[in-house]
Amino acid sequence: MDSILRQGSKGSAVSELQQLLQSKGFYSGKIDGDFGAGTTNAVLKFQKENGLVPDGIVGSSSWAKLRAGIPTSAQGLPTLLPGSKGAAVSQAQQLLKDKGYYQGRIDGDFGVGTRDAIAAFQRANGLTVDGKVGEQTWKKLQAPAISNVTPPVTVVEIVRPSSPTPTPVTPSPTPSIFVPSPTIPVTANNPSVSTPLPVPSASAISLVDAANSYSRARLPNQTAAINNLQASVTPEILQQFFQRWQIASGQATTSTSLQDALGGYNSAQMLNQNLALQWLQSQLLSQALAQFRQDWSNLNAGTGTGTTTPFTPIQPTPSPTNNPQLQLINLTAAVKAYTRTANQLTALENLQASLPLQTMQQFFQRWSLASGQTAITISLVDVFQDYDSQKFPSQVTALQELEKELTTANLEKFSKDWQTI
C-alpha cells in the first residue's frame, strides 16, 4: 500500500513522489526525499489540474493519477531518472554492476555515476542514450548477463621470463591448449597430467591470466599473441569491450587496442577489469580463443633465459599423520627448500587447485601487498619464485596465513607430492 504523504514527510516514498511530479512537469526542485514547501506547491497544482481535492496530501487517488501513463517494465518497475531513489534504483545499479558497467555503491541513489553507467550501457546495446531507465533499458538490463553464464575463471600459472627452456613435448592425437610448465615433461608417468583433478583444469589460460602476466612483463611475443587475437574479433565486440574497459578502469579516454588494455591491468581495478575481460572471453569464438591460447603457449615456450638459485634444503619436522612414513612439510619450510624441481612444481599446482578460489585470491592479495607488487600474483609457483624474506619479511606472515587454511588432507597431499622423486 502506498504511503500517505503530506508536508513534513521524508524518505524514499517522497523521492518517488518528487520524481513523478517532475516527470509530469509539476516539480523542478531537488529530488531529496523531503516533502517541503516546493513539493507541497507542486502537489497542489497537480491535484487542481487533475480534478482532485487540492489539499496537498498525497493519498491513493493522487498516487493513481501520478502513476497514470508512466511507462513501466513487464515487472512493474518505474522509469528512473537522475535524482531517483529507492529499491528500483538499487536493482538497476546491481544489474549494471553485474554486467560490468557500474563500479559504485549499491545505495539506491540515482547520481552521476549511475547516470554515466546507464548511458554507457545504452550506447553499447543500441538503445537511445538518454541516461534514463525506461522500458527498453529495463528489458536489456534484466536479460541474463553474459558474464553470469561464463564458467568461473580459474587462477593459473603464467610462464615467467626466468623459466628454463621446456622439455620438448610430443603432441597427443587431441591436444588441449595448455600454458607450458617448463620443467615438467608431459608423459604418461606424470600423475599431474595423466590423472585429472577433481576441479577444473588450471592449465588453460584465460584473458584475465594473460592480462595479469602482460601487465608485469609486456614481452614482445605476448604482444604478438594479443594482436593476433584482436585481429580475429569483430569491431562491434571490440568497441563494446573497450567501453566496458574504460568504465572498469576509470579512464577518461577509450582504449583502442587490446595491447593497451591488457597492459593497463592493475590491482586497484582488477575486480571490475576482470568482469570486462570475462565478458570479452565469452564473446570469442572457440576457434579464436583456442588459437590465442596456442599462440600464447608457443610464443612463451622458449622465453626462459635465467636460472634459479637453489636454497639450502631444510629437513621437515616429522608430524603425526595417517602415513607413518610420510614427513609433513609446511609452506614456510618448503619455500626455503624450493629449487623448481618437477615434483615441487606438481605439489604447488595440485595444492593451488585443491583450495577454494576465494582463499587463493585473498592470499594472493596479501602476498602482493607484502611483496610491494603493483599487480596481483596468480600462482603459488610465482609466489615461491618471488620469495625473499630478507627484502620482504611480511611474505612469511602471508604464507603462515595460508597455512592456517590448509586441512590435514591438504598438507599430506602437498607433502607427498613435494617429496616424490
GITA-V460839 format. One record per backbone hydrogen bond with DSSP energy under -0.5 kcal/mol. CO is the residue of the C=O (numbers start at 1). NH is the residue of the N-H. Records with the same first field share a line. If there is no record, write none. Layout:
CO->NH  NH
This chain:
3->5
5->58
6->9
9->35
11->15
12->16
13->17
14->18
15->19
16->20
17->21
18->22
19->23
20->24
21->26  27
22->25
30->32
33->11  35
34->36
35->8
36->40
37->41
38->42
39->43
40->44
41->45
42->46
43->47
44->48
45->49
46->50
47->50  52
48->51
53->55
57->59
58->5
59->63
60->64
61->65
62->66
63->67
64->68
67->70
69->71
71->79
73->76
77->73
80->133
81->84
84->110
86->90
87->91
88->92
89->93
90->94
91->95
92->96
93->97
94->98
95->99
96->101  102
97->100
105->107
108->86  110
109->111
110->83
111->115
112->116
113->117
114->118
115->119
116->120
117->121
118->122
119->123
120->124
121->125
122->127
123->126
128->130
132->134
133->80
134->138
135->139
136->140
137->141
138->142
139->143
140->143
145->148  149
146->149
160->163
161->305  306
169->171
172->175
176->178
178->180
180->182
181->184
182->167
183->185
185->187
187->190
189->191
190->193  194
191->195
194->196
202->157
203->179
206->210
207->211
208->212
209->213
210->214
211->215
212->216
213->216  217
214->218
219->223
220->224
221->225
222->226
223->227
224->228
225->229
226->230
227->231
228->232
229->232
230->233
234->238
235->239
236->240
237->241
238->242
239->243
240->244
241->245
242->246
243->247
244->248
245->249
246->250  251
247->250
257->261
258->262
259->263
260->264
261->264
262->265
269->273
270->274
271->275
272->276
273->277
274->278
275->279
276->280
277->281
278->282
279->283
280->283  284
281->284
285->289
286->290
287->291
288->292
289->293
290->294
291->295
292->296
293->297
294->298
295->299
296->300
297->301
298->301
300->303
301->166
308->310
311->313
322->324
323->326
326->328
330->334
331->335
333->337
334->337
335->338
338->311
341->345
342->346
343->347
344->348
345->349
346->350
347->351
348->352
349->353
350->354
351->355
352->355
356->360
357->361
358->362
359->363
360->364
361->365
362->366
363->367
364->368  377
365->369
366->370
367->371
368->373
369->372
374->267
379->383
380->384
381->385
382->386
383->387
388->392
392->395
393->396  397
394->398
395->399
396->400
397->401
398->402
399->403
400->404
402->405
403->406
407->411
408->412
409->413
410->414
411->415
412->416
413->417
414->418
415->419
416->420
417->420
